[in-house]
Amino acid sequence: MNTVKVSLGSRSYPILVENGLIREVGMRVKEAGLTGRCAIISDHNVAGLYLPEVERALEVSGFETTAHVFPAGEGSKSMGEVTSLCRSLIEDGHDRSSFIIALGGGVVGDLAGFVAAIFYRGIPFVQIPTTIVSQVDSAVGGKTGVNTPDGKNLIGSFHQPRLVLADPETLRSLAPREFREGFAEVIKHAAIRDVDMLTDLEALDPLDQNVSPTLIAQNVAIKARVVEEDEQETSGVRALLNFGHTIGHGIEASVPYGTLLHGEAISLGIRAALKLSKKHAGLPPTDSARILRLLQKFKLPLILPKEISTDLVLEKLARDKKFSGDKRTFILLDRAGNGVTCDTIPMDEIGPVIDSLRS
């Protein structure tokens, strides 16, 4: 069993990574000290694959469960869906003694976590991530929230899970496009914190969906250490995880949610960040080329579609929650494996960088 602990004092929790772990949900939840009724929140796609198995595992361990399923897709990350889920929990008799299980990818985790953060002013929740993005990134760290037409995750809360159960076997059920997009986050982690992981990724077969639990655990450990240093993104350390996300989120928010998958938008954002890194942080061109080759290896997009307006991306980017007042902080690399913050980039440089992604 690969186990990573997120050490946050009284809010510390374990992340367990192992094949077949989804069949042990009841036992693991009981070991974490959770009691009461359980509300499982999932989307239609994931529920069809794993909900009956999770319900059985919980019921065998003595938990009473209810299921709350919403339409799959980024469009469901909305305040309307939050209200609908909260009312569904109330109708099924849940209260502050209940807990929530988030069964699914990043959308499920963000949405269910936010519901857990506000329902009866906060109840415990467990993450069972079923995509690469959620297993290596979004299920860890306590960021929850929903989107608005103005941008991603602009409404949300920090609410740490009590337990994260990552079963790499669930990744085999992903469609190829959804499988590959998750590697944008893996490549990001390697780029900012673990140059040796770049070598590991170069050796992988991008068509093989049997992902090693060790690789997932390595990524989780990077995320956990950063979260421990800067849980609520106040010191600047946690901002390193935004490498590729500043411009990437602007691109993602410039088209209807779901047009570009999250990892696809982040791939474009990483390319932009590499351009800025060469100019402002001294990133060697060989290191930049190496990271770009990995993005290409996993068939992640590097060309910005012409129909996505630079002005619209800039508009969305200006509302990004990672900006504070007039301060515009970008995450760059000074070498492969080492992320740095930079707040000296003039905003009039960003438009040309976005334009350069079209070729």
LINVENPE-V168491 format. One record per residue. N is the residue number from 0. RES is the residue in one small letter. SS is DSSP state (~ for helix, > for strand, _ for the rest). PSI is psi as a letter, one per 30 degrees, with the letter a starting at -180 (* if undefined). Layout:
N:RES:SS:PSI
N:RES:SS:PSI
//
This chain:
0:m:_:k
1:n:>:j
2:t:>:k
3:v:>:k
4:k:>:k
5:v:>:j
6:s:_:j
7:l:_:h
8:g:~:b
9:s:~:f
10:r:~:g
11:s:_:l
12:y:>:l
13:p:>:l
14:i:>:j
15:l:>:k
16:v:>:j
17:e:_:k
18:n:_:k
19:g:_:g
20:l:~:f
21:i:~:f
22:r:~:f
23:e:~:g
24:v:~:e
25:g:~:e
26:m:~:e
27:r:~:e
28:v:~:e
29:k:~:e
30:e:~:f
31:a:_:f
32:g:_:g
33:l:_:k
34:t:_:l
35:g:_:a
36:r:_:l
37:c:>:k
38:a:>:j
39:i:>:j
40:i:>:k
41:s:>:l
42:d:>:l
43:h:~:e
44:n:~:e
45:v:~:e
46:a:~:e
47:g:~:f
48:l:~:e
49:y:~:f
50:l:~:e
51:p:~:e
52:e:~:e
53:v:~:e
54:e:~:e
55:r:~:e
56:a:~:e
57:l:~:e
58:e:~:e
59:v:~:e
60:s:_:g
61:g:_:g
62:f:_:k
63:e:_:k
64:t:>:l
65:t:>:l
66:a:>:k
67:h:>:j
68:v:>:k
69:f:>:l
70:p:_:k
71:a:_:k
72:g:_:l
73:e:~:f
74:g:~:f
75:s:~:f
76:k:_:i
77:s:_:l
78:m:~:e
79:g:~:e
80:e:~:e
81:v:~:e
82:t:~:e
83:s:~:e
84:l:~:e
85:c:~:e
86:r:~:e
87:s:~:e
88:l:~:e
89:i:~:e
90:e:~:e
91:d:_:g
92:g:_:g
93:h:_:l
94:d:_:a
95:r:_:f
96:s:_:f
97:s:_:l
98:f:>:l
99:i:>:k
100:i:>:k
101:a:>:j
102:l:>:j
103:g:>:a
104:g:_:a
105:g:~:e
106:v:~:e
107:v:~:e
108:g:~:e
109:d:~:e
110:l:~:e
111:a:~:e
112:g:~:e
113:f:~:e
114:v:~:e
115:a:~:e
116:a:~:f
117:i:~:f
118:f:~:k
119:y:~:h
120:r:~:g
121:g:_:j
122:i:_:l
123:p:_:l
124:f:>:l
125:v:>:k
126:q:>:k
127:i:>:i
128:p:>:k
129:t:_:g
130:t:_:l
131:i:~:e
132:v:~:e
133:s:~:e
134:q:~:e
135:v:~:f
136:d:~:d
137:s:~:f
138:a:_:f
139:v:_:k
140:g:_:f
141:g:_:g
142:k:>:k
143:t:>:l
144:g:>:a
145:v:>:l
146:n:>:l
147:t:>:l
148:p:_:f
149:d:_:f
150:g:>:l
151:k:>:k
152:n:>:h
153:l:>:f
154:i:>:k
155:g:>:a
156:s:>:l
157:f:>:j
158:h:_:j
159:q:_:k
160:p:_:l
161:r:_:f
162:l:>:k
163:v:>:k
164:l:>:j
165:a:>:j
166:d:_:j
167:p:~:f
168:e:~:f
169:t:~:f
170:l:~:f
171:r:~:f
172:s:~:f
173:l:_:k
174:a:_:l
175:p:~:e
176:r:~:e
177:e:~:e
178:f:~:e
179:r:~:e
180:e:~:f
181:g:_:f
182:f:~:f
183:a:~:e
184:e:~:e
185:v:~:e
186:i:~:e
187:k:~:e
188:h:~:e
189:a:~:e
190:a:~:e
191:i:~:f
192:r:~:f
193:d:_:i
194:v:~:f
195:d:~:f
196:m:~:f
197:l:~:e
198:t:~:e
199:d:~:e
200:l:~:e
201:e:~:f
202:a:_:f
203:l:_:l
204:d:_:j
205:p:_:f
206:l:_:f
207:d:_:j
208:q:_:g
209:n:_:i
210:v:_:k
211:s:_:k
212:p:~:e
213:t:~:e
214:l:~:e
215:i:~:e
216:a:~:e
217:q:~:e
218:n:~:e
219:v:~:e
220:a:~:e
221:i:~:e
222:k:~:e
223:a:~:e
224:r:~:e
225:v:~:e
226:v:~:e
227:e:~:e
228:e:~:f
229:d:_:i
230:e:_:e
231:q:_:g
232:e:_:h
233:t:_:f
234:s:_:f
235:g:_:f
236:v:_:e
237:r:~:f
238:a:~:f
239:l:~:f
240:l:~:f
241:n:~:g
242:f:_:k
243:g:_:f
244:h:~:f
245:t:~:e
246:i:~:e
247:g:~:e
248:h:~:e
249:g:~:e
250:i:~:e
251:e:~:e
252:a:_:f
253:s:_:f
254:v:_:l
255:p:_:k
256:y:_:k
257:g:_:f
258:t:_:e
259:l:_:k
260:l:_:l
261:h:~:e
262:g:~:f
263:e:~:e
264:a:~:e
265:i:~:e
266:s:~:e
267:l:~:e
268:g:~:e
269:i:~:e
270:r:~:e
271:a:~:e
272:a:~:e
273:l:~:e
274:k:~:e
275:l:~:e
276:s:~:e
277:k:~:e
278:k:~:e
279:h:~:f
280:a:_:g
281:g:_:g
282:l:_:k
283:p:_:k
284:p:~:e
285:t:~:e
286:d:~:e
287:s:~:e
288:a:~:e
289:r:~:e
290:i:~:e
291:l:~:e
292:r:~:e
293:l:~:e
294:l:~:e
295:q:~:e
296:k:~:e
297:f:_:g
298:k:_:h
299:l:_:k
300:p:_:k
301:l:_:f
302:i:_:k
303:l:_:k
304:p:_:k
305:k:_:f
306:e:_:f
307:i:_:j
308:s:_:k
309:t:~:e
310:d:~:e
311:l:~:e
312:v:~:e
313:l:~:e
314:e:~:e
315:k:~:e
316:l:~:e
317:a:~:f
318:r:_:g
319:d:_:k
320:k:_:f
321:k:_:f
322:f:_:k
323:s:>:j
324:g:_:b
325:d:_:g
326:k:>:k
327:r:_:j
328:t:_:k
329:f:>:k
330:i:>:k
331:l:>:l
332:l:>:k
333:d:>:f
334:r:>:l
335:a:_:k
336:g:_:g
337:n:>:j
338:g:>:k
339:v:>:l
340:t:>:k
341:c:>:k
342:d:_:g
343:t:_:g
344:i:_:k
345:p:_:k
346:m:~:f
347:d:~:f
348:e:~:f
349:i:~:e
350:g:~:e
351:p:~:e
352:v:~:e
353:i:~:e
354:d:~:e
355:s:~:f
356:l:_:f
357:r:_:f
358:s:_:*
//
